[in-house]
Amino acid sequence: MKIHISILLILFFLIPLTNQSQKTEKMIKSDKEWRISLDEMSYQVLRKSYTERPFTGEYNLHFQEGYYSCKGCNQKLFESNNKYESNCGWPSFDQAIPGTIDYVKDYSHNMFRIEVKCSKCDGHLGHVFKDGPKETTGKRYCINSAALTFKDK
Ligand SMILES: [Zn+2]
């Protein structure tokens, strides 16, 4: 009987480990490799957490049907049906595709914000705020266009 319990315990601890191995595999590149593979603006945003000027980004007023991927690693991040016009000057989404975003506390510029990063390549995408549409999630993912690429459905 004791043996059975030990086997159960071992399984209990092993199962979470096997699930973890199914998590998104990280894309790791050196700074030099990122510089080569990205245009200057996308490099500054994704790798140096730069924020593009409001109302200047390619996808700010872009409402075609499709999906938005990370420009660094191509992971799908947002569906066009979660994009909405927030008038803040950057592409805004009320939710991301589950499991594609890492959330990091950001105390820069004398503010407290939640930074959103791509879970695959750790690229900086933007921030998430709690002033999104109340009828859905109440969240506003405020994302730099230079961090994204768009694909038609
Ligand atoms: Zn990425």
Residues whose N, C-alpha, C, O or C-beta is under 5 A from the ligand:
A	BS01	ZN	C70 G72 C73 Q75 C118 K120 C121 G123
